[in-house]
């Protein structure tokens, strides 16, 4: 069975690399090449202008070429993973994988370069000759001690960052994990005894980093396959090992492990025995990082030291020490300020950023990627997960700042906070376009009631609101359920301490609520008994009553259930004083920018007057995002060429817009391709009022079409949805859809938290 499972896994890995096309990388053009003009700009004669600019000032290569965002991953294949010296060609799948990680986690372009050169000095010479092409060099899988030589020569001769990830990437992540392990156990670096196995590149680099963090040299005991590194030993010694030689008669790991606070293993399986762990200091810290089999399995450690703090290099145990937490982001920060090297200050800043992020509340995105794991700072969560999207902003910003402060940045940033916002915006695609909304929401503190208060997405959104803004979340749900789920999610918030709870089962305001609802609905067939039942079971109705009674400023509901079901109660309770649901507006964020789609939910077959209201509402709400509305009324008919119901409806809505002198750009009726493609529109509809810019708002004649376009953009075109925004309700209610994410809820809460005066 096990053999069959391994064969299946092996074939799956091979298929992954072979299909649908061999390898894991391709090259894509970033500029159009569609006609003769494009060709003349991309190549001759236009390319000469960029060449001459770079000749006059080589630093402008970062402006006119990809060099400023281009890294080389270089290896000679002499120490690949746990496979050993398998040669340059066989190392290529690993180097391609490294390049993919650069792109995935930090949007850095990367070429993998495998070199048939075992001599370290000649390899260094080859790497140095590549400097005109790349903004930075990542050395990878070069055996020790050759890797020390290659790195030293390249760093001396090159004026761009050179980083050996096997050494320094591992050391940085170990440093972050150790920082937090000491915090958990109440120790400090200058007090601990460190015993390490493995005198290779990673092991030495980790020890060097621990010294920089405050460990005393005399408290470090390094062992390798030949035993303790001690003064006078000649066998298999290197200058790097010799720096840690101890003056002692002790000779083995077993003899030096007594009282050790931290075991650092970068060697091989089974090196550390349970009886050795039992003789370590109380609450020992065991970093057994050999892959795939660690120096000791975590369950063996716990058998003799149940309170031990354990990290491994494996993903199936807590606290995986993974270089991907470091290298993409340290390069991101270094490239963005044009750093000439990656120095100690930048590496220490990287450690601080990673460690601090683990101590913060875990992100919803990481929780979704690692569902079932408890991502709360403590013994089993010392370092963040690789898929925590906050790593980019936190770590790269810390590195860039350290590069500027230490004087190695050739292109220093004017505004480090703006830089972090831009990085966050590249990861959280809604961040930049939502910024005006979040800023407006900070002008006042509004009370936002969530109907589905027991949902983990709501809990995470409420936690983020409390951490990042001034709005006050109110959650409807059972306190004991909310408390249990918040704790399980690793959230610090607690009901009735950090936020208000409305408990449908036993709230003191129950009588006030059902009487209010009964009074509102007395002429709509709702008896007192029905009102009492609804106020015990219907959280959307409870939230709407709270807004009606001014106990909350806005309601957010819809995390489960049909949109129309929630809309019924919002309309019954809150559609008063001139307010009524106009339409649902969804914003889809794509690479090309934001595209708004309406009406996706409210009026299934609107009359022209309702289409008119939708268009006017769209214009008002699009301006909330700092954008100029360009609205297309969409139909199968185009400028009157078909006498269809949708065409007639849209033409009548256009007449209303003209008659009432709408003060924004609109046109219709037209096809979607004409709305979005100015070239098509110029050929088919040369008199269009949209001019030479694509429409950014599409209004449809019915929810079937609008909802279909919205879902296609979400599922096949990579659109990230913000909304739907319920227009016409004076910001008193918003109904989301069951697919909403935590960040989507946070976005909609910011919209709900914006005073009405700021958007009309």
ZIFENNOR-V70251 format. One record per pair of residues at least 12 apart in sequence whose ideal C-beta (glycine too) atoms are under 8 Angstrom apart, sorted by the first residue. I is the first residue (numbers start at 1). J is the second residue. Records with the same first field share a line. If there is no record, write none. Layout:
# ZIFENNOR-V70251
I=J, J
This chain:
# ZIFENNOR-V70251
17=93
23=96
24=93, 96, 97, 99, 100
25=96, 99, 100, 112
30=66
50=64, 65
59=338, 410, 411
61=132
62=135, 338, 411
66=109
67=132, 133, 134, 135
68=135, 335, 338
69=107, 108, 109, 135, 335
70=108, 109, 110, 111, 133, 134, 135, 136
71=102, 108, 109, 110, 111, 134, 135, 136, 137, 138, 331, 335
72=110, 111, 112, 113, 127, 130, 133, 134, 136, 137, 138
73=95, 98, 99, 102, 110, 111, 112, 113, 138, 140
74=113, 114, 115, 127, 130, 137, 138, 139, 140
75=88, 91, 94, 95, 112, 113, 114, 115, 139, 140, 141, 142
76=88, 91, 114, 115, 116, 117, 118, 123, 142
77=89, 90, 91, 114, 141
78=118, 141, 142, 143, 146
79=141, 142, 143, 144, 147, 166, 200, 201
80=94, 141
81=94, 141, 291
82=291, 292
85=143
87=116
88=114, 115, 116, 117
89=114
91=114, 141
92=112, 114
94=140, 141
95=112, 113, 114, 140, 141
96=112
98=110, 112, 138, 140, 165
99=111, 112
101=324, 327, 328
102=138, 327, 328, 331
104=328
105=324, 328, 329, 386, 391, 392
106=328, 329, 331, 332, 392, 396
107=332, 426
108=328, 331, 332, 335
110=138
111=134
113=130
118=146
120=142, 146, 147, 149, 150, 153
121=149, 153
123=142, 146, 150
124=149, 150, 153, 154, 157
125=153
127=139, 150, 154, 158, 162
128=153, 154, 157, 158
131=158, 159, 160
134=160
135=160, 161, 335
136=160, 161, 162, 163, 331, 334, 335
137=154, 158, 160, 161, 162, 163
138=163, 164, 165, 327, 331
139=151, 154, 162, 163, 164, 165, 166
140=164, 165, 166
141=166
142=164, 166, 201
144=199, 200, 201, 204, 238, 240
145=201, 238, 239, 240
147=164, 166, 167, 201
148=201, 238, 240
150=164
151=164, 167
155=341
159=340
160=340, 341
161=331, 334, 335, 339, 340, 341, 342
162=341, 342
163=327, 330, 331, 342
164=201, 205
165=323, 326, 327
166=201, 202, 205
167=201, 202, 204, 205
168=205, 209, 342, 347
169=323, 326, 327, 330
170=202, 205, 206, 266, 289, 321, 323
171=202, 205, 206, 208, 209, 347
172=209, 326, 330, 347, 350, 351, 354
173=321, 322, 323, 325, 326, 354, 383
174=206, 209, 210, 264, 287, 289, 321
175=206, 209, 210, 213, 347, 348, 351
176=325, 350, 351, 354, 355, 358, 382, 383
177=287, 311, 319, 321, 355, 382, 383
178=210, 213, 262, 285, 287
179=213, 351, 352, 355
180=355, 358, 359, 377, 382, 383
181=262, 285, 309, 311, 382
182=285
183=359
184=309, 378, 379, 382
185=283, 285, 309
187=261
188=214
189=210, 213, 214, 215
190=214, 215, 216
191=261
192=215, 219, 261, 262
193=219, 221, 259, 260, 261, 262, 281
194=207, 210, 215, 219, 220, 221, 260, 261, 262, 263, 264
195=221, 223, 253, 256, 257, 260, 262, 263, 264
196=220, 221, 222, 223, 263, 264, 265, 266
197=222, 223, 224, 253, 263, 264, 265, 266, 267, 271, 272, 295
198=224, 265, 266, 267, 290
199=222, 224, 229, 236, 238, 240, 241
200=266
202=266, 289
203=222, 264, 266, 267
204=240, 241, 244
206=264, 266
207=220, 222, 244, 264
209=347, 351
210=264
212=344, 348
213=348, 351
217=244
218=246
220=244
221=244, 246, 256, 260
222=241, 244, 246
223=252, 253, 256
224=236, 241, 267
225=267
227=251, 252, 253
228=246, 248, 250, 251, 252, 253, 255, 256
229=241, 242, 244, 245, 246
230=245, 246, 247, 248, 250, 251
231=245, 246, 247, 248
232=245
233=245
253=271, 272, 276
254=273, 276
257=272, 276, 279, 280
258=279, 280
259=279, 280, 281
260=280, 281, 284
261=280, 281, 284, 285
262=284, 285, 286, 287
263=277, 280, 284, 285, 286, 287, 288, 295
264=287, 289
265=286, 287, 288, 289, 290, 294, 295, 296
266=289, 290
267=290, 295
268=290, 293, 295
269=290, 293, 294, 295
270=293, 295, 296
271=290, 295, 296
272=286, 288, 295, 296
273=296
274=296, 300, 301, 303, 304
275=304
277=296, 300, 301, 304, 305, 308
278=304, 305
280=305
282=307
283=305, 307, 308, 309
284=301, 305, 308, 309
285=308, 309, 310
286=301, 305, 308, 309, 310, 311
287=310, 311, 312, 321
288=301, 310, 311, 312
289=311, 312, 313, 321
290=313
291=313, 314
292=314
294=312, 313, 314
298=310, 312, 317
307=379
309=379, 382
310=379
311=382, 383
318=373, 380, 381
319=380, 381, 382, 383
320=383
321=383
322=386
324=386
325=354, 383, 384, 386, 391, 395
326=350, 354, 395
328=392
329=350, 353, 391, 392, 395, 396, 399
330=342, 346, 347, 350, 395, 396, 399
332=392, 395, 396, 399, 423
333=346, 395, 396, 397, 398, 399, 400, 401, 402, 403
334=346, 399, 400, 403
336=396, 400, 411, 413, 419
337=400, 403, 404, 409, 410, 411, 412, 413
338=409, 410, 411
339=403, 408, 409, 410
340=408, 410
341=408
342=399
343=402, 403, 406, 408
345=402, 403, 405, 406
346=399, 402, 403, 406, 408
348=402
349=398, 399, 401, 402
350=395, 398, 399
352=398
353=394, 395, 397, 398, 399
354=383, 384, 391, 394, 395
355=383
356=394
357=384, 388, 390, 391, 394, 395
358=377, 381, 382, 383, 384
359=377
360=377, 390
361=463, 467, 490, 491, 492
362=375, 376, 381, 384, 385, 388, 489, 490
363=388, 389, 390
364=457, 460, 461, 741, 742, 743
365=387, 388, 389, 742, 743
366=384, 385, 387, 388, 389
367=456, 460, 489, 490
368=741
369=385, 387
370=385, 387
374=488, 490
375=490
376=490, 491
377=490
381=490
389=427, 428
390=424, 427
392=423, 424, 426, 427
393=420, 423, 424, 427
394=420
396=423
397=416, 419, 420, 423
400=413, 416, 419
401=416
404=416
421=435
428=743
429=589, 720
430=589, 720, 722, 743, 747
433=587, 589, 594, 625, 626, 627, 722
434=625, 722, 747, 750
436=624, 625, 626
437=624, 625, 747, 750, 751, 754
438=469, 750
440=624, 754, 755, 758, 759
441=469, 470, 471, 750, 751, 753, 754
442=469, 470
443=755, 758
444=470, 753, 755
445=470, 471, 472
446=471, 472, 553, 554, 752, 753, 755
447=471, 472, 474, 551, 552, 553, 554
448=465, 471, 472, 473, 474, 552, 553, 554, 555, 556, 749, 752, 753
449=473, 474, 475, 476, 502, 543, 546, 547, 551, 552, 554, 555, 556
450=462, 473, 474, 475, 476, 543, 556, 557, 745
451=476, 539, 540, 542, 543, 555, 556, 557, 558, 559, 566
452=476, 477, 539, 557, 558, 559, 560
453=474, 475, 476, 477, 482, 501, 502, 539
454=475, 477, 478, 481, 482, 485
455=559, 560
456=485, 489
457=559, 740, 741, 742, 745
458=475, 559, 745
459=475, 482, 485, 486, 489, 491, 493
460=489, 491, 742, 745
461=473, 742, 745, 746, 749
462=475, 493, 499
463=486, 491, 492, 493
464=742, 746
465=746, 749
466=493, 498, 499
469=750, 753
471=749, 750, 752, 753
472=499, 500
473=499, 749
474=499, 500, 501, 502, 546, 552
475=495, 499, 500, 501, 502
476=501, 502, 504, 539, 542, 543
477=501, 502, 503, 504, 539
478=503, 504, 505
479=495, 496, 501, 503
482=495, 501
483=495
502=542, 543, 546
504=535, 536, 537, 539, 542
505=536
510=535, 536
512=549
513=535, 542, 545, 546, 549
514=528, 531, 532, 534, 535
515=531
516=545, 548, 549
517=531, 534, 535, 541, 545, 573
518=531
520=548, 572, 573
521=572
524=572
538=569
539=557
540=555, 557, 558, 565, 566, 569, 570
541=569, 573
543=555, 556, 557
544=569, 570, 572, 573, 574, 733
545=573
547=573, 574, 732, 733
548=573, 574, 576
553=731, 732, 752
554=731, 732, 733, 734, 752, 753
555=570, 574, 732, 733, 734
556=733, 734, 736, 745, 748, 749, 752
557=570, 733, 734, 735, 736
558=734, 735, 736, 737, 738, 740
559=736, 738, 740, 745
560=738
561=738
563=584, 601, 724, 735, 737
564=601
566=735
567=581, 601, 602, 735
570=726, 729, 733, 735
574=729, 732, 733
575=729
579=728, 729, 730, 732
580=728, 729
581=602, 726, 727, 728, 729
582=602, 610, 613, 614, 617, 727, 728
583=598, 599, 601, 602, 603, 606, 610, 613, 614, 617, 618, 727, 728
584=598, 599, 600, 601, 602, 723, 724, 725, 726, 727, 735
585=597, 598, 599, 600, 617, 618, 621, 723, 724, 725, 727
586=598, 600, 710, 721, 722, 723, 724, 725
587=625, 721, 722, 723, 725
588=710, 713, 714, 717, 719, 720, 721
589=719, 720, 721, 722
590=713, 717, 718, 719, 720
591=718
593=696
594=625, 627, 696
595=676, 696, 697, 698, 713, 719
596=618, 621, 622, 696, 697, 698
597=697, 698, 700, 706, 709, 710, 713
598=614, 617, 618, 697, 698, 699, 700, 706, 727
599=614, 699, 700, 703, 706
600=703, 706, 707, 710, 724
601=703, 707, 724, 735
602=703, 726
603=702, 703
604=702, 703, 704
605=701, 702
606=649, 701, 702
607=649
608=649, 650, 652, 653, 655, 656
609=653, 656
611=633, 649, 650, 652, 653, 699, 701
612=653, 656, 657, 660
613=728
614=699, 727
615=631, 633, 653, 657, 662, 666, 699
616=657, 662
617=727, 728
618=631, 697, 699, 727
619=631, 662, 664, 666, 697
620=727, 759, 760
621=725, 727, 759
622=696, 697
623=759
624=751, 754, 758, 759
627=696
628=664, 665, 696
629=664, 665, 666, 696, 697
630=665, 666, 690, 693, 694, 695, 696, 697
631=664, 665, 666, 667, 695, 696, 697, 699
632=666, 667, 668, 670, 672, 674, 675, 676, 690, 695, 697, 698, 699
633=650, 653, 654, 666, 667, 668, 669, 670, 699
634=650, 668, 669, 670, 671, 672, 675, 698, 699, 700, 701, 705
635=647, 649, 650, 668, 669, 670, 671, 700, 701
636=671
637=650, 669
638=669, 670, 671, 674, 684, 685
639=669, 670, 685
640=669
645=701
646=669, 701, 702
647=669
649=701
650=668, 669, 701
651=668, 669
653=668
654=666, 667, 668, 669
665=689, 690, 691
666=689
667=688, 689, 690, 695
668=699
670=685, 688
672=698, 709
674=688
675=690, 694, 695, 698
676=694, 695
677=694
678=690, 691, 692, 693, 694
721=744
722=744, 747, 748
723=736, 748
724=736, 737
725=748, 751
730=756
731=751, 752, 754, 755, 756, 759
734=748, 751, 752
736=748
